[in-house]
Amino acid sequence: MKNIATGFGLVFGAAALVLQFALAIPLRIGNGDTLLGAVIYFFTFYTILTNIMLVLVYASDLWPRQGLRWWRSPVTRGMMAAVIVLVGLFYHFVLAGTWNPQGWSKVADVSLHYVTPIFYVLWWVLFQWHGKLKYAHIPVMLLPSTIWLVWAMARGALLNEYPYPILEAHILGYPQVALNVLIVLAGVTLLCALIVALDKALTRIDMPGP
């Protein structure tokens, strides 16, 4: 059952990413960007990067000898549960009302922002051994997101183009962006803490009885 669920997560997640790529790159080029610029822009989005990470987590579970050790770490997998929930919540409450995708764009949108987050959290709860996470791991769990933020802001400062409206420093100003970032950082820190707490609670369920 676990391998079936893992295989589904990998195939579905990869297919959703390929679909989004096939839709986004031609649109971007049609708006005047180069192929390289379009590809770089595509991989600037947090949603894309986190969904790629989920695919690698599933792959590391199916092929444990293929050099994917980092993605097998309980800390990495717990971190991904927290940040993919952030992806879904941020999209639903902040971004969903700003556009109205249709057709295949709607399929990719729902897949990457709703289906993959919900499925991954269920997979993590049901099929992972628990009890490895500690609250001391939270700074490590925040590090990849922080690196992404630095990259997104540095690129944005050079090109005046940001992946999300809350980061648009050339429009909002850096004080407002700093406040936005602090709010999101507080949210993801809380989500990491909740995942650690859930991991500890699930330990008692995973442990065999006397």
C-alpha positions in Angstrom: 0.0 0.0 0.0 2.8 2.4 0.9 4.6 1.8 -2.4 1.4 2.4 -4.4 0.7 5.6 -2.6 4.3 6.7 -3.0 4.3 5.9 -6.7 1.0 7.8 -7.2 2.5 10.8 -5.4 5.6 10.8 -7.6 3.8 10.3 -10.9 1.0 12.7 -10.1 3.4 15.4 -8.8 5.7 15.0 -11.8 2.8 15.2 -14.3 1.5 18.3 -12.6 4.9 20.0 -12.8 5.3 19.0 -16.5 1.9 20.3 -17.3 2.6 23.6 -15.6 5.9 23.9 -17.4 4.3 23.2 -20.7 1.8 26.0 -20.1 4.0 28.6 -18.5 7.1 28.5 -20.8 5.3 29.3 -24.1 3.2 32.0 -22.4 6.3 33.6 -21.0 8.2 33.5 -24.3 5.1 34.9 -26.0 5.3 37.9 -23.7 8.8 38.6 -24.9 11.1 36.6 -22.7 13.9 34.3 -23.9 13.7 30.6 -23.3 16.4 30.8 -20.7 14.7 33.7 -18.9 11.4 31.8 -19.0 12.9 28.7 -17.5 14.7 30.7 -14.7 11.5 32.5 -14.0 9.6 29.2 -13.8 12.0 27.9 -11.2 11.7 31.1 -9.1 8.3 30.1 -7.8 8.2 28.6 -4.3 5.2 26.4 -5.4 7.3 24.9 -8.2 10.4 24.2 -6.0 8.4 22.7 -3.2 6.5 20.4 -5.5 9.8 19.3 -7.1 11.0 18.5 -3.5 7.9 16.3 -2.9 8.7 14.4 -6.1 12.3 13.8 -4.9 11.0 12.7 -1.5 8.8 10.1 -3.1 11.7 9.0 -5.4 14.0 8.7 -2.4 11.5 6.3 -0.8 11.0 4.2 -3.9 14.7 4.0 -4.9 16.7 4.2 -1.6 20.0 3.5 -3.2 19.9 6.3 -5.8 21.8 9.0 -3.9 18.8 10.8 -2.5 19.8 10.5 1.2 18.9 14.1 2.1 15.3 13.6 0.9 15.0 10.5 3.2 15.8 12.5 6.3 12.9 12.7 8.8 13.8 16.4 9.2 13.5 17.0 5.4 10.3 15.1 5.2 8.8 16.9 8.2 9.9 20.3 6.8 8.2 19.5 3.5 4.9 18.7 5.3 5.1 22.2 6.9 6.1 24.2 3.8 3.7 22.4 1.4 0.8 23.3 3.8 2.1 26.9 3.6 1.9 26.7 -0.2 -1.8 25.6 0.0 -2.8 28.1 2.6 -1.0 31.0 1.1 -2.5 30.3 -2.3 -6.0 29.8 -1.1 -6.2 32.9 1.2 -3.9 35.3 -0.7 -3.5 34.4 -4.4 -6.5 32.4 -5.5 -8.8 35.5 -5.7 -6.3 37.4 -8.0 -6.9 35.3 -11.1 -9.3 32.8 -12.7 -7.5 30.0 -14.5 -9.4 27.9 -17.0 -8.9 24.6 -18.8 -5.5 22.9 -18.3 -4.3 25.9 -16.3 -7.0 25.2 -13.8 -6.0 21.5 -13.7 -2.3 22.5 -13.0 -3.4 25.1 -10.5 -5.6 22.8 -8.4 -3.0 20.0 -8.6 0.0 21.9 -7.4 -1.8 24.0 -4.8 -4.4 21.6 -3.3 -4.0 18.0 -4.4 -0.2 17.6 -3.9 -0.2 19.4 -0.4 -3.1 17.3 0.9 -1.8 14.1 -0.5 1.7 14.6 0.9 0.6 15.4 4.4 -1.6 12.3 4.4 1.3 10.2 3.1 3.7 11.7 5.7 1.2 10.9 8.5 0.3 7.4 7.4 3.5 6.0 6.0 6.4 7.5 7.9 7.9 6.4 11.1 7.5 9.2 13.6 9.3 10.4 16.7 12.5 11.8 15.1 11.6 15.5 15.0 12.6 17.9 17.7 11.8 21.6 18.2 15.5 22.3 17.9 15.2 21.2 14.2 13.0 24.2 13.4 15.9 26.5 12.4 17.1 23.8 10.0 13.6 23.4 8.6 13.4 27.1 7.9 16.8 27.3 6.1 15.8 26.2 2.6 12.9 28.7 2.5 15.2 31.4 3.7 17.7 30.6 0.9 14.8 30.8 -1.6 13.7 34.2 -0.2 17.2 35.6 -0.6 17.4 34.4 -4.2 13.9 35.7 -5.0 14.6 39.1 -3.5 18.1 39.4 -5.1 16.7 38.6 -8.5 13.8 40.9 -8.0 16.1 43.8 -7.0 18.0 43.3 -10.3 15.0 42.9 -12.6 12.1 44.5 -10.7 10.2 41.2 -11.0 9.1 39.1 -8.1 7.3 35.7 -8.0 4.6 36.9 -5.6 2.9 40.3 -5.0 3.8 40.4 -1.3 7.5 40.6 -2.3 7.2 43.4 -4.8 9.6 45.9 -3.2 9.6 48.2 -6.2 5.9 48.8 -5.6 5.3 48.2 -1.9 8.6 49.4 -0.6 11.1 47.4 1.5 9.5 48.2 4.9 6.2 46.7 3.8 7.9 43.7 2.2 9.9 43.1 5.4 6.6 43.1 7.4 5.1 40.7 4.9 8.1 38.4 5.1 8.0 38.4 8.9 4.3 37.5 8.9 5.0 34.6 6.5 8.1 33.5 8.5 6.0 33.5 11.7 3.4 31.3 9.9 5.9 28.8 8.5 7.6 28.6 11.9 4.3 27.9 13.5 3.6 25.2 10.9 7.0 23.6 11.6 6.2 23.6 15.3 2.9 22.0 14.6 4.5 19.3 12.5 7.0 18.5 15.2 4.2 18.3 17.8 2.2 16.0 15.4 5.3 13.9 14.9 5.6 13.5 18.6 2.0 12.6 19.0 2.1 10.1 16.2 5.0 8.4 17.9 2.7 7.0 20.5 0.5 5.6 17.7 3.4 4.0 15.9 4.8 2.4 19.0 3.7 -1.2 19.5 1.8 -2.0 22.6 3.1 -4.1 25.5 
